[in-house]
Protein backbone atom coordinates (compact mmCIF):
# COMPACT_ATOMS: atom_id res chain seq x y z
CA UNK A 1 0.00 0.00 0.00
CA UNK A 2 1.26 3.45 -0.89
CA UNK A 3 1.74 5.93 1.95
CA UNK A 4 0.90 9.52 1.06
CA UNK A 5 2.83 11.94 3.22
CA UNK A 6 1.73 15.36 2.02
CA UNK A 7 -0.23 17.34 -0.55
CA UNK A 8 2.52 16.85 -3.16
CA UNK A 9 2.04 13.10 -2.90
CA UNK A 10 -1.72 13.53 -3.29
CA UNK A 11 -1.24 15.86 -6.24
CA UNK A 12 1.15 13.38 -7.87
CA UNK A 13 -1.39 10.62 -7.32
CA UNK A 14 -4.05 12.68 -9.12
CA UNK A 15 -1.66 13.30 -12.00
CA UNK A 16 -0.96 9.57 -12.21
CA UNK A 17 -4.68 8.74 -12.08
CA UNK A 18 -5.35 11.13 -14.96
CA UNK A 19 -2.51 9.63 -17.00
CA UNK A 20 -3.86 6.14 -16.40
CA UNK A 21 -7.33 7.32 -17.42
CA UNK A 22 -5.97 8.72 -20.68
CA UNK A 23 -3.99 5.53 -21.32
CA UNK A 24 -7.09 3.43 -20.62
CA UNK A 25 -9.18 5.38 -23.13
CA UNK A 26 -6.49 5.13 -25.79
CA UNK A 27 -5.85 1.42 -25.28
CA UNK A 28 -9.58 0.70 -25.11
CA UNK A 29 -10.16 2.44 -28.43
CA UNK A 30 -7.26 0.65 -30.11
CA UNK A 31 -7.50 -2.84 -28.59
CA UNK A 32 -11.14 -3.00 -27.54
CA UNK A 33 -12.71 -2.90 -24.11
CA UNK A 34 -12.30 -6.64 -23.51
CA UNK A 35 -8.57 -6.79 -24.29
CA UNK A 36 -6.21 -7.97 -21.56
CA UNK A 37 -4.27 -4.69 -21.59
CA UNK A 38 -7.46 -2.61 -21.28
CA UNK A 39 -8.69 -4.70 -18.36
CA UNK A 40 -5.31 -4.50 -16.60
CA UNK A 41 -5.23 -0.72 -16.97
CA UNK A 42 -8.81 -0.50 -15.71
CA UNK A 43 -7.96 -2.55 -12.63
CA UNK A 44 -4.87 -0.45 -11.98
CA UNK A 45 -6.90 2.75 -12.33
CA UNK A 46 -9.55 1.39 -9.94
CA UNK A 47 -6.85 0.64 -7.36
CA UNK A 48 -5.40 4.15 -7.43
CA UNK A 49 -8.81 5.83 -7.41
CA UNK A 50 -9.70 3.83 -4.29
CA UNK A 51 -6.41 4.85 -2.66
CA UNK A 52 -7.16 8.50 -3.44
CA UNK A 53 -10.70 8.23 -2.04
CA UNK A 54 -9.42 6.62 1.15
CA UNK A 55 -7.02 9.48 1.74
CA UNK A 56 -9.63 12.13 0.98
CA UNK A 57 -12.22 10.58 3.31
CA UNK A 58 -9.65 10.03 6.03
CA UNK A 59 -8.35 13.63 5.90
CA UNK A 60 -11.22 15.92 4.85
N, C-alpha and C positions, 0 to 999 in steps of 0.2 A: 504494500500500500504506500502511496506517495504521501509524504508529509509536506504540507504547505506552511511555510514559516511566516510569510508576510504578503502584502498586497502585490508585490512584484511577482511572487510565485503564482498568485491567483490570476493576475493579468496574463502571465505566460501560459497558464493553463487555458484561459479563454482563447488566446491566439492559437494554441495547438488544437483546441476543439474546432475552431473555425477552419483551420487548415484541413483537418480530418473530414469535416463536412464537405468542403470543396472537393477533396480527393474522392470521397464517396460518390458524390454526384457525377463526377467525371468518369469514374470507373463503372458506375452503374449504367451510364449512357453508352459506354463503349462495349462493356462485357455482358450487360444484362443484369437485372436485379437478382437473379438466382445464381450468379457466378460465385465461385468460392472466394475470390478476392473481394467482391462486393460485400459478401456476408461477413468476412473477416473484418473489413473496415467498419462495417455497421456495428459489429460487436465491440470493437475497440472504441468507437465513438460513444456507444452506450456507456461503457465503463467510465470514460473520462467525464461524461455529462453527470453521471451519478456521483462521482467524486466531487465535482464542482458543487452540485446541489447539497451534498452533505456538509461541505464547508460553509456554504451560504446559510443554511438552516441552523448550523451550530453557532455561527458568529454573525448574527443579524446586524 
